[in-house]
């Protein structure tokens, strides 16, 4: 797997988050964590750098798995991404949602877990196509 494919896949996963957590499901994430966005609020750089780094690491890990598994088709790659997204991304998000300070853990698990599930499936598709 090439470094450029991994960077593209990780960046696409991150960019999906920009859509997911702003216009699509941002208000649900806010509600889930109990956040009230102030007017004209601008998140600090860490709100972008941290998730981008996490997406790159997840893409790198997925690329390593692809080197081991060697999916034979796009369908196989999508199945692998789906399993990684559900089995690790969504499941671990749901576990982390169950904390005493999470106002709506079920909503958080759906919004954030759904993002990781879809994002890792997207990541797998891109890695396969660029391999």
Number of C-alpha atoms within 10 A of each C-alpha: 16 11 10 12 20 27 17 17 29 30 19 21 28 24 15 16 22 14 12 18 17 13 9 13 15 16 14 19 21 17 15 21 16 13 12 9 11 7 6 6 7 9 9 8 8 9 10 13 12 11 17 19 14 14 26 22 15 22 28 22 13 24 24 14 16 19 12 9 12 13 17 9 12 15 12 16 24 20 16 21 24 23 16 22 25 20 12 16 22 24 18 15 21 20 11 13 23 15 11 7 10 16 16 18 20 14 19 23 22 19 22 22 23 19 23 29 23 20 28 31 24 23 34 32 23 22 27 23 12 14 14
